[in-house]
């Protein structure tokens, strides 16, 4: 997905949320932000423990590399959310 497609998808998701979206409830420092942080961690662990360690994936270098990329992306997301969340709590 290129950057324009990524932004278009983000805008579509925001439009779908509509009036149900409460930005204050998900800003860094909020419970909603903590929930996103937790999900990034949970999914990162799932990719590691259930995909990267799965024999079918481990035996296939291409699949393993893709799973490792997913893990790295989730780790970067976890770090970015965590930094903003902790900074907001200072």
VMD Tcl script that draws the C-alpha trace (Angstrom):
set ca {
  {0.00 0.00 0.00}
  {1.48 3.34 -0.99}
  {1.23 6.44 1.27}
  {-1.75 7.87 -0.66}
  {-3.64 4.59 -0.35}
  {-2.78 4.40 3.35}
  {-4.12 7.91 3.97}
  {-7.27 7.20 1.93}
  {-7.93 4.10 4.04}
  {-7.34 6.07 7.26}
  {-9.82 8.72 6.13}
  {-12.34 6.00 5.24}
  {-12.01 4.51 8.73}
  {-12.44 7.95 10.31}
  {-15.57 8.55 8.21}
  {-16.96 5.16 9.27}
  {-16.42 6.07 12.93}
  {-18.37 9.28 12.42}
  {-20.04 10.67 15.51}
  {-19.04 7.62 17.56}
  {-15.44 8.84 17.61}
  {-14.45 10.65 20.82}
  {-10.92 11.98 20.15}
  {-10.38 12.89 23.82}
  {-11.02 9.28 24.82}
  {-8.18 7.95 22.70}
  {-5.53 10.68 22.97}
  {-2.14 9.82 24.50}
  {-2.53 9.52 28.26}
  {-6.08 8.16 28.02}
  {-7.40 4.66 28.64}
  {-8.19 4.41 24.93}
  {-4.57 5.07 24.04}
  {-3.44 2.51 26.62}
  {-5.78 0.02 24.97}
  {-4.12 0.65 21.57}
  {-0.70 0.21 23.22}
  {-1.82 -3.11 24.71}
  {-3.18 -4.34 21.37}
  {0.09 -3.50 19.59}
  {1.95 -5.54 22.22}
  {-0.54 -8.41 22.07}
  {-0.39 -8.62 18.28}
  {3.40 -8.36 18.26}
  {3.59 -11.32 20.66}
  {1.05 -13.24 18.56}
  {3.10 -12.74 15.40}
  {6.23 -13.91 17.21}
  {4.74 -16.84 19.09}
  {2.16 -18.06 16.61}
  {3.55 -17.15 13.18}
  {7.32 -16.83 13.36}
  {7.59 -19.97 15.51}
  {5.11 -21.96 13.40}
  {6.99 -24.70 11.53}
  {5.35 -23.90 8.19}
  {6.52 -20.30 8.47}
  {9.93 -21.09 9.95}
  {10.68 -23.53 7.12}
  {9.82 -20.98 4.41}
  {12.34 -18.11 4.25}
  {9.93 -15.80 2.37}
  {7.09 -16.32 4.85}
  {9.44 -15.98 7.81}
  {10.78 -12.69 6.43}
  {7.23 -11.37 5.98}
  {6.31 -12.40 9.53}
  {9.48 -10.72 10.82}
  {8.53 -7.52 8.95}
  {5.07 -7.64 10.56}
  {6.69 -8.09 13.98}
  {9.09 -5.19 13.36}
  {6.23 -2.92 12.22}
  {4.18 -3.78 15.30}
  {7.22 -3.15 17.52}
  {7.71 0.28 15.92}
  {4.01 1.02 16.45}
  {4.24 -0.10 20.09}
  {7.25 2.16 20.66}
  {5.57 5.16 19.00}
  {2.32 4.78 20.93}
  {4.20 4.11 24.17}
  {6.40 7.18 23.84}
  {3.42 9.46 23.20}
  {1.34 7.82 25.94}
  {4.07 8.09 28.58}
  {4.97 11.66 27.58}
  {1.31 12.70 27.98}
  {1.24 11.29 31.50}
  {4.21 13.42 32.64}
}
mol new
graphics top color blue
foreach p $ca { graphics top sphere $p radius 0.5 }
foreach p [lrange $ca 0 end-1] q [lrange $ca 1 end] { graphics top cylinder $p $q radius 0.2 }
display resetview
